[in-house]
């Protein structure tokens, strides 16, 4: 999710070029320079034995030219794409998929069953997002073209996908989203975790991303345990990049998820706040102050753009209200 209040230089930087980062094991990351900032959205690029490539979370269609540029640096074009591995269908992860399939019709798009119908017909997803992002929709996400149903490959817990002969185990990891999966390649010890691994930018703190509508704290903790059960040597987060201190990363993420959930729960009980909007602003300020204290003001702004702290209050507030209504 992206904080729409953090788009200052972003529209002026729409043409920013991508940068590539080799991470070993026949994999690289293309930094899309989303809204003109480095290390906000990274697309995984997997070299396949047949000379093609697979992509993990191709990002927003608005940054498709940046993806092209990054693939060019790696000696590839979009026509080399054989598979897309979607961790989930949020707009910052998935909107480019349909456009890529249009250019590379052989591409198989792997996605969880809950997300697959929305990839084939994104109209409901776009209507919901449009209420949040308004006029910023095109700038942030571009055109969300449908993926032909024949190109979709539904995946779930325990499945295996093997694009070009590279073998990835699939785990169902809800908590951040009901349509979230993670992919593990035992040969390289790498787990591609999307947002279940939270956000961690340039070695900063591991932080959750908790937008509506699917946040579930218990399921998220169980999802972290599921990834850990693979025993990965490293994880790769879309926001942003590879980390090999896996135990420490998930320990910090779990602690902070609990701290955020506790803050939001108390805010709902606090009658000093005049409205939910005021609660969300106070939460955003509280998170921003703490991440800036641990990093720097500029570093903290990257977290705010990548996460959308106010969105995270709304997601956790919905979680608590659903629990109390049971």
N, C-alpha and C positions, 0 to 999 in steps of 0.2 A: 504494500500500500504506500501511497505517496501523499504527504501533507500538502494540500493544495495552497496552503499559506506560505509555502517555501519555494515559490516559483520565480523569485526575483530575476536572476540572470538567465533563467532557464529557457525562456522563449528565444532570447537572443543567441543562445548556444545550441540551437536545434541541429546545426550542421556539424557539431563536434565529431571528430573522427573517433573510431574505436581504437582500442589497444589490446594486444594479445599477451597472454601470460602462459607459457608452458608450465605444466605442473607435473610432468613425468607420467609414466605408464601409458604413453600414447594418448595423452589428454592435454587439453589446453582450455583456457577461459578467454572469451572475448568480452572485454569491458565495453558496454554499450554507451558509456558516458550519458546515461539517462539524465534528462533535464540539465545537460551541460556539466554534470559532476562525475568525477571518477569514483569507481568502486561502489556504485549503487546497485546495478544489475549486471550479473555475469552470466553469460551463456556457456554451458559446457560443450566442448567439441571433442568427440571421440573418433580417433583414426580407426578405420575398419580395414581388415586384411585385404579386402577386394579393391582398395583404393578410394572407397567412398568414406563418408562420415556420418555419424549420428550426432544429434544435438540434444542436450538436456536443457529444457525450459528455454525456448527460443526468444522469450521476452516480448515486448510490445511491438506491434507492427510499425509504430511511429519511429522506431529505431532500426528498421530493416536495412536501411542503407548503411548504418554503422555496422550491422552484422555482416553485410556484404564486404565491407572494407576489412573487417577483422578476418573473415575467412580468406580474403585475398592475401593478407599477410601470411597466412598459413598455407598458401598454395592451393586454395580450394574456391569453389563457387557454390551457390545455392543448388545448382544442378547435381552436385556431388552428394547431397543429403539423401540418405537411405532410410533414416528413422528419426523420429522425434520422441524422446522420453519425457513426458510431462509428469512432474511431481504433483501439480494441481493446476486448476484452470483460472486462478486469479489473473487479472488483466496484465499485471507486470511480468507474468510468467508465460502466458499462453497466446496472446492475441496475434502473434506473427505466424502461428502454425498454419492457418488456412492459406495465407499468402505464399508460404513456402511450398505447400502442396500444389498450389496452382502452377508454380514454376518447376517443381520436381514431382510429377504425378506419381512416381513410384514410392514416394515416402509413406511409411507406415507410422501412424501417430498413436503411441501407447498412452492410455489414460484410464483412470478408474471409472467403473460403471456409473457412479453418481455424476461424474463430469462429462461423460461421453455425449449424452443428449445435448448438452449446452455447447459442445464443440461443433456438433452438426447443425444446431440452430441456436445461435447466441443471442437471440432477440430478447429473451427474458433477462439474461445477464446484463445486457447493454442497457435495458430500461432501468434496472435497479442501479447500475453504476452511474447512469446519467443523472439520477436524482442527487447523487453525491458530488460528482465532478462538474456537472453543468457544462459551461463553455470550454472548460479545460480538457474535456474528453479527447478531442482530436489531437491536441498538443501532446497529451500524456501517452495515449494508447494507440492512436491511429485507427485504421479500419480492421475490425474483427471479422474477417471473412470466414464463412462456414467451412468446415472440413468435410469433404464427401464421406458419407457413412462407410463406403467401401474402403476408405483409407484408415478408419479407426480400428484399433486393436485394444479391446478391454482387458485390463490387468487387475489383479487383486492379490491378497495375501497368499504367499506360497508359490506364485507363478514364477516362471523364468522367461526372460526375453533374450534373444541372441542375435542382434543385428550384425550381419557380416561375420558371424562366428564369435563375437565377443559376448560372454555370458553374464547376465545380470539377474540376480535374485530380486524379487519384488516383496515389499512389506507394506501392509496397509497401516498407515500411521495418522489417524484422525486426531483431532484436538485443535489444530490450527484450522483445518477444513475437513469436511466429511469426504471430500474427493481427493485426499492427499495420500500419495504413496511415496516410498523411497526406494532407491535402487542400489544394490550392492554387488560389486565386482570382486569376487574372492581372489582372482588372479593378481589384482593390484592392491587389494585391501582397502578399496575406496568405496565409501557410501556417499551417494548423491542425495542430499537430504532436503532440498527445497527450503521450506520455512519451518519444518519441524525442528531444525537446528537453530532457529531464531536468526537474528542479525548479529554479525560481528564484522566490523569494518576496520581493516588495517591493524589487526591485532588488538583492538579495543575490547570492551566488555561484551560478553554474550548476552543478548537481550531478546525477549520474546516480541512477537508481532501478533497482536490480538484484536484484529478488526471483526466486526459482525460478518456473517450471522452465526458461525459455527463453533466459536471458541468453547472449549470444555477443558478445564484445568486438569481434571483426573485423567481424561483420555490423552491429553498432551503428555503428561508424565509417563503414562503407560506406553505411549509412542516412543518417547526417548529411550525407555527400557528396551523396546523392541529393536531399535537401531543398535543399541549397545550389545544386544544379544548376538549380533553378528561378529562382535569383536573387531570392528574396523580399525585399521591403522591410521586412517584419516577420514575426515568428512569434508564434503564440499557444499557450502551454502551458496544459494543464489545471491545473497546479500552479505558477505561477499568472500568467496574464495575458500581455499583449502586450509585445514587446521589439523595438526596431528596430536594435540593435547586433548584427546577426545574425552577422557574422564573429567578433566577439569572444566572443559567447555560445557558439558551437559550438567555438571554439578552447579556451575554458576548460573546457567540458564534456568534450571529448576528452582533454585533459590530466588532468582529475580521474578520468575513467574508467580511464585507464592507471594512475594512482597507486593507486586503490582495488584494481584487479585485482592490481597488484604486491604490495600489503600482504597481500591474502588468500592469494596464492600462497606468500609467505614464511611466513605463519602456519601453513599446512598442513605445512610442513617443520619447523616449530619444535616440538621435543619438550618444551619447557618448559610448553606448554599441556597440561592434563590431559584436555581434551575439546574437541569442536567447539563445545559451548555456551560454554565459556570463551573460545575464539577469537572467537566472535560477539560476546560481551560486550565483549571488548577492542577489537574493531573498532568497535563502536558508540561506545565511550568516545573512541576516537581521532578518529572523524569528528565527534562532537559537540563535542569540545574545539576542533577547528579551525574549525568553522562559527561557534561562539560567539565565538571570537577575531576572526573577520572581521566579525561583526555584533553581537549582544548575546545575553544568556542567553534572553530572551523570544523574540527572533527565531529563535534556534537551536532552541527548543522547537517552533516552527512547522514547521521543516524536519524535525525528528524525527517529528512527527505525520504529516506529508505523505508521508514516505519510509519510515520503519521501517528504521533503520540495521542492526539485527540481521538482518532479512530480506535486506538487501543482501549481507551476508556469506554467507549460505546460498546465494544465487543465484550469486555468483561462485565459491564453493567447488564447487558442482555443475559449473559451466563448466570449471574446471581439472581436476576429476576425470574428466569426460567426455573431455577432450583427452588426458589421460594414458592413458586406457583404449583409445585408438584403435590 
